Amino acid sequence: MPSPPLVPDDGPFDVDHLKRMTMGDASLEQEVLAMFAAQASDLIEKIVKMPTNVGELTHKLRGSAEAIGAFRITDAAEWLENMLRDKSDSTEALMTLTDAVLEAREEIDGILRRS
């Protein structure tokens, strides 16, 4: 029988953080999630093309994700930023960030449909 994870995996968002940031206002939470979903989709489309300002775009995504508690995106974006700064191979970091954004988008879409 496998051991449970040391840290519970509650999905792509820290729900408590999101509730604190939206002051417990469910309609504000939905609005923020919808805006983040649109922004994250737009940014990741640009980031995967690796334009000259990819570091700025990644940093913007990281900040937005941190504000709403999407810490998987935050961590992946930080990793990509570090790889870009060090001029290292960023392929794996970029794939991880893309996956984290897709996962968050799926979760947001589900939340918004249930509302």
Beta strands, then each sheet from edge to edge (+ up, - down):
end
